[in-house]
Amino acid sequence: MKVLVTGFNGQLGYDVVKELMSRQIECIGTDLQDFDITDREATLKYIKEYYPDVIVHCAAYTAVDRAEDDEEACQKVNVDGSENLAIAARETGAKILYVSTDYVYAGDGDEPFEVTDPTAPKSVYGRTKLEGENAVKKHTDKHFIVRTSWVFGINGNNFVKTMLRLGAERDELNVVADQIGSPTYTPDLARLICDLIVTEKYGTYHGTNENFCSWAEFAAAIMALGGRNAKINPIPSSQYPAKAKRPLNSRLSKACLDRAGIKHLPTWQDALGRYIEELKNKGELI
């Protein structure tokens, strides 16, 4: 099996390649320096030369607030780029796994969303990721869509690293407490992705670490495990204005994994502990 991974310079793409290599699966990690996914001709040329059995599509425009003012660029990457890769997958007979997001839902209520629940994104980012899903579905039946949330990993910036930095600089931090979801550690999500792509269990899935929390609860756990003493002050979203509207409810049901016989990820608490150790081992946490 040969696997091509887009977005290799990002958090998830990096760990997907690492996981594939640990399984001794032939793979190549690509990013913008290799080919531009928004250029159909370049995308088809690269894919047809490598001729993968699977494309794992991690590349995305993820600057949620900037997307509100930069809709065209977000659309090109998340929709056009995904469509180009889906066409390339169809023309080479490859499977494609597309990484999506909790932002495709409106975020109302407090029940976990099922994969079959109506989508109603409230941001440019969420809308383009949903349109990316639809583009993949349109061009090939051999697709996996994995919606995830609150991602953190070693190869890039994320909420955990930001909290650890601010926690070393300040005595108190105000953190939103009315947005609820599941933090997701990229090595764990990478394992789920690699478990899926060796099957033909096509369809839409939710892939996050187990258990739910608010951003404020997550921040408090980061401070405790990361050796920071900053006090976390829970605040409502209304006191932390942002250009893009965030889902208040990002809980995602894992019934889809149970139906497919796919193992759940560990709890986010367990994942955070392992991530803190990873940061220490790499000298990124003092």
C-alpha positions as CSV (number, residue, x, y, z in Angstrom):
1,M,0.0,0.0,0.0
2,K,1.2,3.5,-0.9
3,V,-0.3,6.5,1.0
4,L,0.0,10.2,0.1
5,V,-0.6,12.6,2.9
6,T,-1.3,16.3,2.3
7,G,-0.6,19.0,4.9
8,F,2.6,17.3,6.1
9,N,3.9,20.5,7.7
10,G,0.8,20.7,9.9
11,Q,0.1,19.0,13.2
12,L,-2.0,16.1,12.0
13,G,-0.3,15.5,8.6
14,Y,3.0,15.2,10.5
15,D,1.7,12.5,12.9
16,V,-0.2,10.6,10.2
17,V,3.1,10.1,8.3
18,K,4.8,9.2,11.5
19,E,2.1,6.6,12.3
20,L,2.3,5.2,8.7
21,M,6.0,4.8,9.0
22,S,5.7,3.0,12.3
23,R,3.4,0.5,10.6
24,Q,6.0,0.2,7.7
25,I,3.4,1.5,5.2
26,E,5.0,3.2,2.2
27,C,4.0,6.9,2.3
28,I,4.9,10.4,1.2
29,G,4.1,13.6,3.2
30,T,3.4,16.6,0.9
31,D,2.8,20.3,1.3
32,L,2.7,23.5,-0.7
33,Q,6.4,23.1,-1.7
34,D,5.5,19.9,-3.5
35,F,2.3,20.9,-5.3
36,D,-0.5,23.4,-4.8
37,I,-3.8,21.5,-4.2
38,T,-5.7,24.5,-5.6
39,D,-4.0,24.0,-9.0
40,R,-5.9,21.1,-10.6
41,E,-3.3,20.4,-13.3
42,A,-0.4,20.3,-10.8
43,T,-2.4,18.2,-8.4
44,L,-3.4,15.6,-11.1
45,K,0.2,15.5,-12.3
46,Y,1.7,14.9,-8.9
47,I,-0.9,12.3,-7.8
48,K,-0.6,10.4,-11.1
49,E,3.2,10.3,-10.8
50,Y,3.2,8.9,-7.3
51,Y,0.0,6.9,-7.9
52,P,-1.0,6.3,-4.3
53,D,-3.5,3.7,-3.1
54,V,-4.8,6.2,-0.5
55,I,-4.8,9.9,-0.2
56,V,-5.1,11.3,3.4
57,H,-6.1,14.9,3.0
58,C,-5.0,16.9,6.1
59,A,-4.2,20.2,4.4
60,A,-6.7,23.0,5.1
61,Y,-7.2,26.7,5.6
62,T,-7.7,26.7,9.4
63,A,-7.4,30.4,10.3
64,V,-11.0,30.6,11.5
65,D,-11.2,34.3,12.2
66,R,-9.1,35.4,9.2
67,A,-11.3,33.4,6.9
68,E,-14.2,35.8,7.6
69,D,-12.2,38.5,5.7
70,D,-10.4,36.1,3.4
71,E,-13.3,34.0,2.1
72,E,-11.8,33.5,-1.4
73,A,-8.6,32.0,-0.2
74,C,-10.4,29.8,2.3
75,Q,-12.7,28.6,-0.5
76,K,-9.8,27.8,-2.8
77,V,-8.0,25.6,-0.3
78,N,-10.9,23.9,1.5
79,V,-13.3,23.5,-1.4
80,D,-11.4,23.7,-4.7
81,G,-8.3,21.9,-3.3
82,S,-10.4,19.1,-1.9
83,E,-12.3,18.7,-5.1
84,N,-9.0,18.5,-7.1
85,L,-7.7,15.8,-4.8
86,A,-11.0,13.9,-5.0
87,I,-10.8,14.0,-8.8
88,A,-7.3,12.8,-8.7
89,A,-8.3,9.9,-6.4
90,R,-11.1,8.9,-8.8
91,E,-8.8,9.0,-11.8
92,T,-6.2,6.8,-10.1
93,G,-8.6,4.5,-8.3
94,A,-7.3,5.7,-4.9
95,K,-9.2,5.8,-1.6
96,I,-9.4,9.3,-0.1
97,L,-9.7,10.3,3.6
98,Y,-10.8,13.9,4.2
99,V,-10.3,15.5,7.6
100,S,-13.3,17.7,8.5
101,T,-14.4,19.6,11.6
102,D,-17.1,20.1,14.3
103,Y,-17.7,23.5,12.7
104,V,-19.9,21.9,10.1
105,Y,-22.6,21.8,12.8
106,A,-24.5,24.8,14.2
107,G,-23.4,23.9,17.7
108,D,-26.8,24.2,19.4
109,G,-28.1,22.1,22.3
110,D,-26.1,19.9,24.5
111,E,-26.4,16.4,23.0
112,P,-23.5,14.9,21.0
113,F,-24.0,15.3,17.3
114,E,-24.5,12.1,15.2
115,V,-22.9,11.9,11.8
116,T,-26.4,11.9,10.3
117,D,-27.5,15.1,12.1
118,P,-28.2,18.2,9.9
119,T,-25.2,20.4,9.2
120,A,-25.5,24.2,9.6
121,P,-22.1,25.9,9.7
122,K,-22.1,29.4,11.1
123,S,-18.6,30.5,9.8
124,V,-16.8,30.7,6.5
125,Y,-14.4,28.1,7.8
126,G,-17.2,25.7,8.7
127,R,-19.1,26.3,5.4
128,T,-16.0,25.7,3.3
129,K,-15.1,22.5,5.2
130,L,-18.6,21.2,4.6
131,E,-18.4,22.1,0.9
132,G,-15.1,20.2,0.9
133,E,-16.9,17.2,2.3
134,N,-19.5,17.4,-0.4
135,A,-16.9,17.8,-3.2
136,V,-15.2,14.6,-2.0
137,K,-18.5,12.7,-1.9
138,K,-19.5,14.0,-5.3
139,H,-16.4,12.6,-7.1
140,T,-15.7,9.3,-5.5
141,D,-17.6,6.6,-3.4
142,K,-14.2,5.4,-2.0
143,H,-14.1,8.1,0.7
144,F,-13.8,8.4,4.4
145,I,-14.7,11.7,6.1
146,V,-13.4,12.2,9.6
147,R,-14.8,15.1,11.6
148,T,-12.6,16.1,14.5
149,S,-12.2,19.0,17.0
150,W,-9.8,21.0,19.2
151,V,-6.7,19.4,17.7
152,F,-3.2,19.6,19.4
153,G,0.1,18.0,18.5
154,I,3.8,18.5,18.6
155,N,4.3,19.9,15.1
156,G,2.7,23.4,15.2
157,N,0.9,25.9,17.4
158,N,-2.2,25.1,19.4
159,F,-4.2,25.9,22.5
160,V,-2.0,23.8,24.8
161,K,1.2,25.6,23.8
162,T,-0.5,29.0,24.0
163,M,-1.8,28.3,27.5
164,L,1.5,27.0,28.7
165,R,3.2,30.2,27.4
166,L,0.6,32.6,28.8
167,G,0.5,30.6,32.1
168,A,4.3,31.3,32.5
169,E,3.8,35.0,31.8
170,R,0.6,35.9,33.7
171,D,-1.1,35.2,37.1
172,E,-4.6,35.0,35.7
173,L,-6.2,34.0,32.4
174,N,-9.8,34.5,31.2
175,V,-10.9,31.5,29.2
176,V,-14.2,30.7,27.6
177,A,-16.4,28.3,29.6
178,D,-19.6,27.9,27.5
179,Q,-18.0,26.1,24.5
180,I,-18.0,22.4,25.1
181,G,-16.1,19.8,23.1
182,S,-13.3,17.2,23.0
183,P,-9.6,18.1,22.8
184,T,-7.9,15.7,20.2
185,Y,-4.3,14.6,20.3
186,T,-2.9,14.2,16.8
187,P,-1.0,10.9,17.4
188,D,-4.3,9.3,18.6
189,L,-6.3,10.7,15.6
190,A,-3.5,9.5,13.3
191,R,-3.9,6.0,14.6
192,L,-7.7,6.1,13.9
193,I,-7.0,7.4,10.4
194,C,-4.5,4.6,9.7
195,D,-7.0,2.0,11.1
196,L,-9.7,3.3,8.7
197,I,-7.7,3.5,5.5
198,V,-6.8,-0.1,5.4
199,T,-10.5,-1.0,5.4
200,E,-13.3,-0.4,2.9
201,K,-15.6,0.9,5.6
202,Y,-16.3,4.1,3.7
203,G,-18.5,6.9,5.1
204,T,-18.5,9.7,7.6
205,Y,-17.0,9.4,11.1
206,H,-16.2,11.4,14.2
207,G,-12.7,11.1,15.5
208,T,-11.9,12.9,18.8
209,N,-10.5,11.8,22.2
210,E,-13.1,10.6,24.7
211,N,-14.9,12.8,27.2
212,F,-16.0,16.5,27.0
213,C,-14.9,19.7,28.6
214,S,-15.0,23.4,28.2
215,W,-12.0,25.5,27.0
216,A,-11.7,26.8,30.6
217,E,-11.6,23.2,32.1
218,F,-9.1,22.2,29.4
219,A,-6.9,25.2,30.3
220,A,-7.1,24.4,34.0
221,A,-5.9,20.8,33.3
222,I,-3.1,22.2,31.1
223,M,-1.9,24.5,34.0
224,A,-2.0,21.6,36.5
225,L,-0.1,19.1,34.3
226,G,2.2,21.7,32.8
227,G,3.4,23.1,36.2
228,R,1.8,26.5,35.7
229,N,0.2,28.5,38.6
230,A,-2.0,30.9,36.6
231,K,-5.6,31.1,37.8
232,I,-8.2,30.3,35.1
233,N,-11.2,32.6,35.2
234,P,-14.2,31.1,33.3
235,I,-16.0,33.6,31.0
236,P,-18.9,33.4,28.5
237,S,-18.2,33.6,24.8
238,S,-19.9,37.0,24.8
239,Q,-17.0,38.4,26.8
240,Y,-14.4,37.1,24.3
241,P,-15.5,38.6,21.0
242,A,-14.2,36.9,17.9
243,K,-14.9,37.6,14.2
244,A,-16.0,34.0,13.5
245,K,-18.9,32.4,15.4
246,R,-17.8,29.3,17.3
247,P,-20.1,26.3,18.1
248,L,-21.1,26.3,21.7
249,N,-21.7,22.5,21.5
250,S,-18.9,20.6,19.8
251,R,-19.8,17.3,21.3
252,L,-19.5,14.5,18.7
253,S,-21.0,11.1,19.1
254,K,-18.9,8.0,18.4
255,A,-21.7,5.7,17.6
256,C,-20.3,5.7,14.0
257,L,-17.1,4.1,15.3
258,D,-19.0,1.4,17.2
259,R,-21.0,0.5,14.1
260,A,-17.8,0.1,12.1
261,G,-16.1,-1.9,14.8
262,I,-13.4,0.9,15.1
263,K,-11.8,1.4,18.5
264,H,-12.4,4.7,20.4
265,L,-9.6,7.0,21.1
266,P,-8.3,7.4,24.7
267,T,-9.7,10.1,27.0
268,W,-8.5,13.7,26.4
269,Q,-7.1,13.7,30.0
270,D,-4.9,10.7,29.2
271,A,-3.9,12.3,25.8
272,L,-3.0,15.6,27.5
273,G,-0.7,13.8,30.0
274,R,1.1,12.1,27.1
275,Y,1.4,15.4,25.2
276,I,2.9,17.2,28.2
277,E,5.5,14.4,28.4
278,E,6.2,14.7,24.7
279,L,6.8,18.5,25.1
280,K,9.1,17.8,28.0
281,N,11.1,15.2,26.1
282,K,11.6,17.6,23.2
283,G,12.7,20.3,25.5
284,E,9.7,22.5,24.7
285,L,8.4,22.6,28.2
286,I,10.5,23.9,31.1
